[in-house]
Amino acid sequence: MAMENNKKIRIAIMTVMICLLINGIALRQAFASTIYWGVFYTGCCSLSGLTSFEADAGKGAAIVNEFQTWGKTDGSQNFHTDWMDTFRNHGSIPMVTWQPQDASSNVTDAAYSLANIYNGNFDTYITKFATDAKAWGHPFFLRFAHEMNGTWYSWSEKENGNSPGDYIKAWRHVHDIFTQNGVTNATWVWCPNIDSKNQIQIDGLYPGSSYVDWVAMDGYNFGTVNGNTWKTFTQVFSATYTHITNLAPDKPLMIAETESEETGGDKAAWLTDAFGTQIPTNFPKVKAAVVFNKVVTYNWPIESSVAAQNAFASAISSSYYVSNQYSALNTSPIPLSDASSSTNPTSAPTTTPTPLPGTSVPTITPTPTIPITPFVEVTTASQELPNGTIPSIKNQQYTLYLPSSAQGKNILQTFLFNFTLGIDTILIGLKHMSFHI
C-alpha cells in the first residue's frame, strides 16, 4: 500500500513538473526577444518617401530595403553613400538587394549568365562596389541574387543558359572578391523564394555557412488575382520556414519580402494575423520582417485600404518590433536586434499614423524596447555568478534572459522571469535525480 502511494506521489510530482515545463515554455514565448522590421517603399530612396510611409505605419523602420541592378548606366548601379547615409542617419539599417542583370531585367541575357559572373567578366564592377562599400565603413545587409530558386530572374539555374551548380559558384566568386579586398561591413543575406513544386530545390543552391551571414525568404499572398488562391501567412511561409531552418540552423532568418493583396479576402485580418500573432508566436526563428510597400501588378501597400493600414499600424506597434534606433550600429555581421540594441539604447521618436483622406487613424504609442544586457549561462543549479552579472539558463534549444535590477521596474515581468528561472533550476536538478516508477 505504501509503495503504491509512493508511486502515485512520484507520478503526481512528474505531472506537476511537466505542467511547469509547459508553462515555462509559454513564458519564454511571451517574453520573446525583439526583432527588426523594415520596408521597401514607393519613392525609394528619398527620405520623404520613407518618412511618409513611417507616418502611415506609426513607427520608424529598422531596415530599409533598396534594389540595385548591375546593368544600369545612370550611376544607380554603383554603391551609393548618399542613400546609405540617409538611411543610417535616420536610424535604419540599409539593405541592398543586388541584382546581377541588365537594366531591362531580361531573364535571358547571355552577358549576365552565372558562368560569366564566376569567370570574372564583372570583376571590375564588383571590386569597385566592394571597395566603395569598405570606404563607407558601416554595416549593411547585402541581399545578392535573391529568389534564385524561381525562373523569373537571369540568375536562375533553369534560365539564361545556366547549369546546376552555377549559382553557388557565382555567389562564392562575388563573396571572395569582397573578402580579398578586406570588406567586412557587408552582411550577406541568402534569400530564396518560398518553396514551390515548380521551383528549384534550395538545398542545392545554398553556398555554405562560411559564405552566408543571414538566411531569408520571400513570400506573398496574391489573393485571387490572376487565378491565384487566397493564402494565410502560415500557408505562405510554414513549409519554407521549416525547410530553411533545417538547412541552415545556425543562421538568423529574415522575411525579406512579404505582403498581401486586397482582392479575395480580408487583408486587414491577414496583416493582423501575420504580424500580431504568427511571427511573434509561431515563427520564433524569424529575426527580421520586411514589407514590400509598392504596387507592382498587385496592390501590396499597407495603404491599400483604411482597414489594412490600421491593422498593420496596430500590429507593428508592438515592442516586439524595434524601430529606427541604429544610427550608431557598428557591428558586422549585423547581430540580432537584442544584441545590437545594447549598442544603440536610444530609440528614435515614434511617428503618428497619417489618416487617409476622410478617415481617422488612432494614435499608436508603442512600448519602448528594453535592451538585453550581457548574461552568464547557468548550467548547474549551484553555479556561482560573478558580481553584477545577470543569470540566464541555456538549455538545448533556448536561452533565458533575465532583467537586471535597473531594468526590473516592471514587477510582473520580473516575477514571471524569475518564476521561469525557478522552473528551469528545478529541471536542471532533476537531471541528477532518478524516479524509479
C-alpha positions as CSV (number, residue, x, y, z in Angstrom):
1,M,0.0,0.0,0.0
2,A,2.8,2.4,1.0
3,M,4.7,1.5,-2.2
4,E,1.5,2.2,-4.2
5,N,1.1,5.6,-2.6
6,N,4.7,6.4,-3.2
7,K,4.2,5.6,-6.8
8,K,1.2,7.9,-7.1
9,I,3.2,10.7,-5.4
10,R,6.0,10.3,-7.9
11,I,3.6,10.3,-10.8
12,A,1.9,13.4,-9.4
13,I,5.3,15.1,-9.0
14,M,6.3,14.3,-12.6
15,T,2.9,15.6,-13.8
16,V,3.4,18.9,-12.0
17,M,6.9,19.2,-13.4
18,I,5.6,18.6,-17.0
19,C,3.0,21.3,-16.4
20,L,5.6,23.7,-15.1
21,L,7.8,22.9,-18.1
22,I,5.0,23.7,-20.5
23,N,4.3,26.9,-18.5
24,G,7.9,27.8,-18.6
25,I,8.0,27.5,-22.4
26,A,4.9,29.6,-22.7
27,L,6.5,32.3,-20.5
28,R,9.7,32.2,-22.6
29,Q,7.5,32.8,-25.7
30,A,5.6,35.6,-24.0
31,F,8.9,37.4,-23.3
32,A,10.5,36.6,-26.7
33,S,13.3,38.7,-27.9
34,T,12.7,41.7,-30.2
35,I,13.2,41.5,-34.0
36,Y,13.9,44.1,-36.7
37,W,11.1,45.2,-39.1
38,G,11.6,47.1,-42.3
39,V,10.3,48.2,-45.7
40,F,10.8,48.7,-49.4
41,Y,8.7,51.7,-50.2
42,T,7.3,53.7,-53.1
43,G,9.7,56.5,-53.7
44,C,12.8,54.7,-52.6
45,C,15.4,56.1,-51.9
46,S,14.2,59.5,-50.8
47,L,13.9,60.3,-47.1
48,S,10.5,61.9,-47.7
49,G,9.1,58.7,-49.2
50,L,10.4,56.8,-46.2
51,T,9.0,59.2,-43.6
52,S,5.7,59.3,-45.4
53,F,5.4,55.5,-45.1
54,E,6.5,55.6,-41.5
55,A,3.8,58.1,-40.7
56,D,1.2,55.7,-42.1
57,A,2.7,52.8,-40.2
58,G,3.1,54.8,-37.0
59,K,6.6,53.6,-36.4
60,G,10.1,54.0,-37.8
61,A,11.6,51.2,-39.8
62,A,14.7,49.4,-38.5
63,I,15.6,48.2,-42.0
64,V,15.2,49.9,-45.4
65,N,15.5,47.7,-48.5
66,E,16.5,49.1,-51.8
67,F,17.2,47.5,-55.2
68,Q,20.3,48.0,-57.3
69,T,20.8,46.5,-60.8
70,W,24.2,45.8,-62.2
71,G,23.4,46.8,-65.7
72,K,22.1,50.3,-65.1
73,T,24.2,53.1,-66.7
74,D,22.8,56.1,-64.8
75,G,25.0,55.7,-61.8
76,S,22.4,53.8,-59.7
77,Q,24.4,50.6,-60.3
78,N,27.2,51.8,-58.0
79,F,27.5,51.8,-54.3
80,H,25.7,55.0,-53.1
81,T,27.0,56.5,-50.0
82,D,24.3,59.2,-50.2
83,W,21.5,56.6,-49.9
84,M,23.3,54.7,-47.3
85,D,24.0,57.8,-45.2
86,T,20.4,58.9,-45.5
87,F,19.1,55.6,-44.1
88,R,21.8,55.3,-41.4
89,N,21.4,58.9,-40.2
90,H,17.6,58.1,-40.0
91,G,18.5,55.2,-37.7
92,S,17.6,52.5,-40.2
93,I,19.9,49.7,-41.3
94,P,20.3,49.7,-45.2
95,M,19.7,46.5,-47.1
96,V,20.9,46.4,-50.7
97,T,19.1,43.9,-52.9
98,W,21.9,43.5,-55.5
99,Q,20.6,42.2,-58.9
100,P,23.2,40.8,-61.4
101,Q,21.2,41.5,-64.6
102,D,20.8,44.1,-67.4
103,A,18.9,47.3,-67.0
104,S,15.8,45.9,-68.7
105,S,15.7,42.9,-66.3
106,N,15.7,40.4,-69.1
107,V,15.5,36.8,-67.9
108,T,17.6,35.7,-70.9
109,D,20.7,37.8,-71.4
110,A,23.8,35.8,-72.1
111,A,26.0,38.6,-70.9
112,Y,24.7,38.1,-67.4
113,S,25.0,34.3,-67.2
114,L,26.2,32.8,-63.9
115,A,29.2,31.4,-65.7
116,N,30.2,34.9,-66.9
117,I,30.0,36.1,-63.3
118,Y,32.2,33.4,-61.8
119,N,34.6,33.5,-64.8
120,G,35.4,37.1,-63.9
121,N,33.6,39.2,-66.6
122,F,32.2,41.6,-63.9
123,D,35.2,41.6,-61.5
124,T,36.0,45.3,-62.2
125,Y,32.4,46.4,-61.3
126,I,32.2,44.0,-58.3
127,T,35.6,45.2,-57.0
128,K,34.6,48.9,-57.2
129,F,31.3,48.2,-55.5
130,A,33.1,46.3,-52.7
131,T,35.8,48.8,-52.1
132,D,33.3,51.7,-52.1
133,A,31.3,49.8,-49.5
134,K,34.5,49.3,-47.5
135,A,35.3,53.0,-47.7
136,W,31.8,53.8,-46.4
137,G,32.6,51.6,-43.5
138,H,29.2,51.0,-41.8
139,P,27.2,47.8,-41.5
140,F,24.6,47.0,-44.2
141,F,22.7,43.9,-45.4
142,L,23.7,42.7,-48.9
143,R,21.0,40.5,-50.4
144,F,22.7,39.2,-53.5
145,A,20.8,37.5,-56.4
146,H,17.6,36.7,-54.4
147,E,14.8,34.3,-55.3
148,M,17.3,32.2,-57.2
149,N,15.1,29.1,-56.9
150,G,12.5,30.7,-59.3
151,T,12.6,31.1,-63.0
152,W,11.9,34.9,-63.3
153,Y,15.5,36.1,-62.9
154,S,18.5,35.7,-65.2
155,W,20.5,34.0,-62.4
156,S,18.1,31.1,-62.2
157,E,19.8,27.8,-63.0
158,K,16.8,27.0,-65.2
159,E,17.3,30.1,-67.3
160,N,19.8,32.0,-69.4
161,G,22.0,29.0,-70.2
162,N,22.8,28.4,-66.6
163,S,23.5,24.9,-65.2
164,P,23.1,23.2,-61.8
165,G,25.9,24.3,-59.5
166,D,26.5,27.6,-61.3
167,Y,24.6,29.7,-58.6
168,I,26.9,28.6,-55.8
169,K,30.0,29.2,-57.9
170,A,28.8,32.7,-58.8
171,W,27.9,33.5,-55.1
172,R,31.2,32.3,-53.8
173,H,33.1,34.2,-56.5
174,V,31.4,37.5,-55.7
175,H,31.8,36.9,-51.9
176,D,35.5,36.0,-52.4
177,I,36.1,39.4,-54.1
178,F,34.8,41.2,-51.0
179,T,36.9,39.0,-48.8
180,Q,40.1,39.6,-50.8
181,N,39.5,43.3,-50.6
182,G,39.0,43.3,-46.9
183,V,35.4,44.2,-47.0
184,T,33.9,43.3,-43.6
185,N,30.9,45.6,-43.3
186,A,28.6,43.6,-45.7
187,T,26.2,41.2,-44.0
188,W,25.5,38.5,-46.7
189,V,21.8,37.6,-47.0
190,W,20.9,34.4,-48.9
191,C,17.2,34.7,-49.9
192,P,15.2,32.1,-51.9
193,N,11.5,32.5,-52.7
194,I,9.1,30.3,-50.8
195,D,9.2,26.6,-51.9
196,S,7.0,25.5,-54.8
197,K,6.8,22.3,-56.7
198,N,7.7,24.1,-59.9
199,Q,10.9,25.7,-58.5
200,I,14.4,24.5,-57.9
201,Q,15.1,22.9,-54.6
202,I,17.0,25.3,-52.4
203,D,19.3,22.6,-50.9
204,G,21.5,22.7,-54.0
205,L,21.6,26.5,-54.0
206,Y,23.0,27.2,-50.5
207,P,26.6,28.5,-50.8
208,G,27.6,27.2,-47.3
209,S,27.7,28.5,-43.8
210,S,31.0,30.4,-44.3
211,Y,29.6,32.3,-47.2
212,V,26.3,33.4,-45.6
213,D,25.5,35.5,-42.6
214,W,21.7,35.6,-42.6
215,V,19.2,33.4,-44.5
216,A,15.9,34.8,-45.7
217,M,12.7,34.0,-47.6
218,D,10.3,36.0,-49.8
219,G,6.6,35.1,-49.9
220,Y,3.3,36.8,-50.7
221,N,-0.4,36.2,-50.5
222,F,-1.5,37.0,-54.1
223,G,-5.2,36.9,-53.2
224,T,-7.4,35.8,-56.1
225,V,-5.7,38.0,-58.7
226,N,-4.6,36.2,-61.9
227,G,-6.2,33.0,-60.8
228,N,-4.4,32.6,-57.5
229,T,-5.9,31.3,-54.3
230,W,-6.1,33.3,-51.1
231,K,-3.5,32.0,-48.6
232,T,-2.9,32.8,-44.9
233,F,0.5,33.8,-43.7
234,T,1.1,30.3,-42.4
235,Q,0.2,28.7,-45.7
236,V,2.6,31.0,-47.4
237,F,5.6,30.5,-45.2
238,S,5.3,27.5,-43.0
239,A,6.9,24.8,-45.2
240,T,9.8,27.0,-46.3
241,Y,10.4,28.1,-42.7
242,T,10.9,24.5,-41.7
243,H,13.0,23.7,-44.7
244,I,15.3,26.7,-44.4
245,T,15.8,26.4,-40.7
246,N,16.8,22.8,-41.1
247,L,19.1,23.7,-44.0
248,A,20.9,26.5,-42.1
249,P,20.0,26.1,-38.4
250,D,23.0,28.3,-37.3
251,K,21.8,31.4,-39.2
252,P,19.4,34.1,-38.2
253,L,16.3,34.2,-40.5
254,M,14.7,37.1,-42.2
255,I,11.4,37.5,-44.1
256,A,12.9,39.9,-46.7
257,E,9.7,40.5,-48.7
258,T,6.1,39.9,-47.9
259,E,2.6,41.4,-48.2
260,S,-1.0,40.6,-49.0
261,E,-3.3,41.5,-51.9
262,E,-6.7,43.1,-51.1
263,T,-8.7,41.0,-53.6
264,G,-10.2,37.7,-52.5
265,G,-10.2,38.1,-48.7
266,D,-9.6,40.3,-45.7
267,K,-6.2,41.9,-46.0
268,A,-6.6,43.7,-42.6
269,A,-7.1,40.4,-40.9
270,W,-4.2,38.9,-42.8
271,L,-1.9,41.6,-41.6
272,T,-3.1,41.3,-38.0
273,D,-2.6,37.6,-38.0
274,A,0.8,37.8,-39.7
275,F,2.4,40.5,-37.6
276,G,0.3,40.3,-34.5
277,T,0.2,36.5,-34.0
278,Q,2.1,34.3,-36.4
279,I,5.5,35.9,-36.5
280,P,5.8,36.5,-32.7
281,T,4.2,33.2,-31.7
282,N,4.7,30.5,-34.3
283,F,7.8,31.7,-36.2
284,P,10.3,32.3,-33.4
285,K,13.3,31.9,-35.6
286,V,12.3,34.9,-37.7
287,K,14.5,37.7,-36.5
288,A,13.5,40.4,-39.1
289,A,10.5,41.0,-41.3
290,V,10.4,43.4,-44.2
291,V,7.3,44.5,-46.1
292,F,7.1,45.4,-49.8
293,N,5.1,48.6,-49.9
294,K,4.7,49.3,-53.6
295,V,2.2,48.5,-56.3
296,V,3.8,46.1,-58.8
297,T,0.9,44.3,-60.5
298,Y,-0.5,43.5,-57.1
299,N,-1.9,46.0,-54.5
300,W,0.8,45.4,-51.9
301,P,0.9,48.7,-49.9
302,I,-0.4,48.9,-46.4
303,E,-2.3,52.0,-47.5
304,S,-4.4,49.9,-50.0
305,S,-7.3,50.4,-47.6
306,V,-8.0,52.2,-44.3
307,A,-8.6,48.8,-42.6
308,A,-5.3,47.4,-43.8
309,Q,-3.3,50.5,-42.8
310,N,-4.9,50.5,-39.3
311,A,-4.3,46.8,-38.9
312,F,-0.7,47.0,-39.8
313,A,-0.1,50.0,-37.7
314,S,-1.7,48.3,-34.7
315,A,0.3,45.1,-35.1
316,I,3.7,46.7,-35.7
317,S,3.2,49.0,-32.7
318,S,4.2,46.0,-30.5
319,S,7.5,46.4,-28.8
320,Y,8.4,43.1,-30.4
321,Y,9.3,45.1,-33.5
322,V,12.2,47.5,-32.9
323,S,12.2,50.9,-34.7
324,N,14.9,53.0,-36.3
325,Q,17.4,53.2,-33.5
326,Y,20.6,52.1,-35.3
327,S,22.4,55.2,-36.4
328,A,25.4,54.1,-34.3
329,L,25.4,50.4,-35.2
330,N,29.0,49.3,-35.8
331,T,28.9,45.5,-35.6
332,S,29.3,43.2,-38.6
333,P,27.9,40.8,-39.4
334,I,24.7,42.5,-38.2
335,P,23.6,40.9,-35.0
336,L,20.2,40.1,-33.7
337,S,18.2,43.1,-32.6
338,D,18.7,42.4,-28.9
339,A,22.5,42.4,-29.3
340,S,22.6,45.5,-31.4
341,S,20.1,47.4,-29.3
342,S,22.5,47.3,-26.4
343,T,24.9,49.3,-28.6
344,N,22.2,51.8,-29.5
345,P,20.0,52.3,-26.4
346,T,18.2,55.4,-27.6
347,S,15.2,54.8,-29.7
348,A,14.1,57.3,-32.4
349,P,10.8,59.1,-31.7
350,T,7.7,57.2,-32.7
351,T,5.7,58.7,-35.5
352,T,1.9,59.1,-35.5
353,P,-0.1,57.3,-38.3
354,T,-1.3,59.6,-41.0
355,P,-5.0,59.1,-41.8
356,L,-6.2,58.7,-45.3
357,P,-8.5,61.4,-46.7
358,G,-11.8,61.5,-44.9
359,T,-10.8,58.9,-42.3
360,S,-9.1,58.8,-38.9
361,V,-6.5,56.6,-37.6
362,P,-6.0,56.1,-33.8
363,T,-2.7,57.3,-32.4
364,I,-0.4,54.4,-31.6
365,T,2.3,54.7,-28.9
366,P,4.5,51.6,-28.9
367,T,6.0,50.4,-25.7
368,P,9.8,51.3,-25.6
369,T,12.0,48.3,-26.2
370,I,14.2,47.3,-23.3
371,P,17.7,46.3,-24.4
372,I,19.0,43.0,-23.2
373,T,22.3,43.3,-21.2
374,P,25.1,40.7,-21.2
375,F,24.3,37.5,-19.5
376,V,26.0,34.4,-18.0
377,E,24.9,30.9,-18.8
378,V,23.8,28.8,-15.8
379,T,24.5,25.1,-16.4
380,T,24.0,23.8,-12.9
381,A,21.7,24.8,-10.1
382,S,24.7,25.6,-7.8
383,Q,26.8,27.6,-10.2
384,E,28.1,30.8,-8.6
385,L,27.8,34.0,-10.6
386,P,30.3,36.9,-10.7
387,N,29.1,40.1,-9.1
388,G,27.0,42.3,-11.3
389,T,26.1,39.6,-13.9
390,I,22.7,38.6,-14.9
391,P,21.7,34.9,-14.7
392,S,20.3,33.0,-17.6
393,I,19.8,29.4,-18.3
394,K,20.7,27.9,-21.7
395,N,19.2,24.5,-22.3
396,Q,19.0,22.6,-25.5
397,Q,17.0,25.0,-27.7
398,Y,16.7,28.3,-25.9
399,T,18.4,30.9,-23.8
400,L,16.6,32.6,-21.0
401,Y,17.4,36.2,-20.3
402,L,16.5,37.9,-17.0
403,P,16.2,41.7,-16.4
404,S,18.9,43.4,-14.3
405,S,17.9,45.3,-11.2
406,A,18.0,48.5,-13.2
407,Q,15.6,47.0,-15.7
408,G,13.3,45.2,-13.2
409,K,10.9,48.1,-12.7
410,N,8.0,46.0,-14.1
411,I,7.2,43.9,-11.1
412,L,5.1,41.4,-13.0
413,Q,7.7,40.9,-15.7
414,T,10.4,40.4,-13.1
415,F,8.3,37.9,-11.2
416,L,7.5,35.9,-14.3
417,F,11.1,35.8,-15.4
418,N,12.3,34.6,-12.0
419,F,9.4,32.1,-11.8
420,T,10.6,30.7,-15.1
421,L,14.2,30.6,-13.8
422,G,13.0,28.7,-10.8
423,I,11.3,26.1,-13.1
424,D,14.5,25.7,-15.1
425,T,16.6,25.4,-12.0
426,I,14.3,22.6,-10.8
427,L,14.6,20.9,-14.2
428,I,18.4,21.0,-14.1
429,G,18.2,19.4,-10.6
430,L,16.0,16.6,-12.0
431,K,18.9,15.6,-14.2
432,H,20.6,14.3,-11.1
433,M,17.5,12.5,-9.7
434,S,16.0,9.2,-10.6
435,F,12.3,8.3,-10.3
436,H,12.0,4.6,-10.1
437,I,8.4,4.2,-11.2
